[in-house]
Amino acid sequence: MKAEEVIRSRLKDMPGLEIVLDTHSKIKHGKRFTQLLVDNPSVAYKLLVEVLGGSKTSATLVLQYLLQPLAEEPGIVEEALKKLEQGEDKLVKKIILAAT
């Protein structure tokens, strides 16, 4: 299963959030949230924080849930999300690319 499919499947566990994220993402970026996360994790993170009322903690928890099945190493998602919060998305992209 491709990374985007895994993320979309996990996001379906949060149907209200999935609808809101997709709506905001389509309006602002012209694509579904899952595609935005795969293409540009830092922009997707900022959108998620915005939708969640500015809560970086909530955004990090959601992304951890979405990305965890893609991780090949223990602790890699947590490390990637710390870097993502600082604006660096290379490690998140590496996790997604490895699962594609």
N, C-alpha and C positions, 0 to 999 in steps of 0.2 A: 504494500500500500504506500502510495506516495505521501510525502510529508504534508502537503496541503490537505489530502484526504483524511489523514490522521487528525490533524488540527480541526478540520471541519466536523469530524465525528465527535471529538471531545467537546467542541463548542455546542453541539446539539444537546449536551447534558445541561446546558444553561439556555433554554430556548428564548426567554425574554431578552437576555443579554445578546444572544446571537442576532435577533431581529434589530435591536437598537444599534449594535455595532455595524451590521451590514448597511443599515439605512444611513448612518452618519458617514460611513466609509464611501458609499456610492455617491452621496451628495458632494463630499469634499474631494474625493480622489478618483471617482469613476470606477471603482472596483469593490468587490466583496472584501470584508475584513480579512478573511483567511488569505486571500491573494495578496492583500496589502502587507500582511505579516511576513509572508514568504518573500515578497519583492523588496520591502523596505521596513525592517523590524523597528527601527527607531521612530518612524512616522506612525506606525501602528501602535507602538507603546504610548506615544503622546496622545493619540486619539483615544485609546483605552483609558488613560488617566483623565482626560477631559470628560468622557462619558461617565466615568465613575466618580464624578464630582471632585476631581483633583486628588484623589487618594492613590498615591504611588504604591502604598502597601497592598491595597486591593488589586491594583493593576498587576503587580508582581505575582500575587497569589494566582490570579487568573492565568497569566502567562506560564507560570510554573506548571499548573494543571494541564495546559494545552501542549506544552513542549516536553514534559517528562517522558512520555512514551518514545520520543525520538532520541533520547539520550543514550549514548553508548558507554559513558563513563559515569560513575557515581559523583555527584557534586557539580557536574559540568553545567547543568541548567542554572543552579543557584549562582555560580560564578558568572555565567553569561548574562544573567538578569541584573547583577550588580553593575556590570560594565554597561549594559543597555541603559540603566538609569542615569549613567554618566554620559550618555550619548554615543557610546561605542557599540556598534551592532555586529562587528565581525564574528564574534563567537556564536551569537545566535544564528547568523547566516551559515556558519560552519556546521552547527547541529542540524539545521534544516537541510543543507546540501548533502550531508552524510546519509540522511534518511531518504533521499530522493532516488 
